[in-house]
Amino acid sequence: MKKLVYISLLFTLFISACRREEDEVYSDHYDLEIPKGFPIPNIPADNYLSKSRVEMGKRLFFDTRLSVDNTISCASCHLPQLAFSDDKALSFGVTGHIGKRNAPPLQNLAWVAPFMRDGGVPTLELQVHAPLTDTNEMAFDILLAVERLKDDPYYRDQSLYAYKRAFDAYVITRALAAFERTLVSGNSKYDQYLYAGRILTASELRGKDLFFSDSLHCSDCHSGYNFSNNQFENNGLYVVYPDTGRARITLRPEDSGKFRVPSLRNVEVTAPYMFDGSLASLGDVIDHYAAGGAGNHNQSPLVAGFLLSQQDKDDLIAFLKTLTDTDFLNNPAHRP
């Protein structure tokens, strides 16, 4: 009889432990926001989202200790209120160094691949290495970053909880990628117009018609739920490009001057524009396309020029501003 009671007690304790473990896993589950009109993203199996992973990634994103001199964090060049972009043409890195390309916004990265303006990095986890090791940005070695941070009680404990392993380079790259995948923007005025019956002004509606017209070709490249076809185009910014862009990766001459078509979500707050930040305003961008580009030999045939009145231009800008997602820009979950 005592033996049966002992076995029953062990079984009860086992079931209780299993339930606690299940409750713990469930409480750490992270539900990624998927806006209306967006497909289900492909999250890597080895980096599924959890609250603990996202929280640690956010802590790392704002941690200046990831730079060689403890002065620059990811957030130094990717400001939440600017859709995680920068307001400078080229961002400042450690010891006054200046980056080679304009810092792009970080939004809807769960639906993007490959990464970088030239598409040179296949995954978000690998992309973490680029700014960390670039001499013009953070100028550090990820293994040295591990040595610097591994004894921090927060990172030590959170790493064991979130990834079941000691704090290392794997954890740094996965946690940062996990946080960045949660930077979802899909609740702009235009989204509310499409899915919630919000009214656009007459000017915004005229701008919408211009944007999607065959005469301007805006939507031939800036299409779909993210206002980007995720392709690489030469938009005729220069006759001779100072940066070869996609050709740096493919080594194909026909790819010289091609860069990823950027999303236009939150474009109102992500100035200056282009891969080098050379165009200061939306008006300047429209003028560039209206003029038909600079005539580069690889220039997309879609950049052929067009005529717009000042009212047309104002209307087009008014529409582009409907792509601003103020909830995303002001989200307290995106702050340290």
Buried (B, 14 or more C-beta within 10 A) or exposed (E): EEEEEEEEEEEEEEEEEEEEEEEEEEEBEBEEEBBEEBEEBEBBEEBEBBBBBBBBBBBBBBBBBBBBEEBBBBBBBBBBBBBBBBBBBBBBBBEEBEBBBBBBBBBBBBBBBBBBBBBBBEBBBBBBBBBBBBEBBBBBBBEEBBEBBBEBEEBBEBBBBBBEEEBBBBBBBBBBBBBBBBBBBBBBBBBBBEEEEEEBEEBBBBBBEBBBEEEBBBBBBBBBBBBBBBEBBBBBBBEEBEBBBBBBBBEEEEBBBBBBBBBBBBBBBBBBBBBBBBBEEBBBBBEBBBEEBBEBEBBBEBBEEBEBEEEBBBBBBBBBBBBBBEEBBEBEEBEE
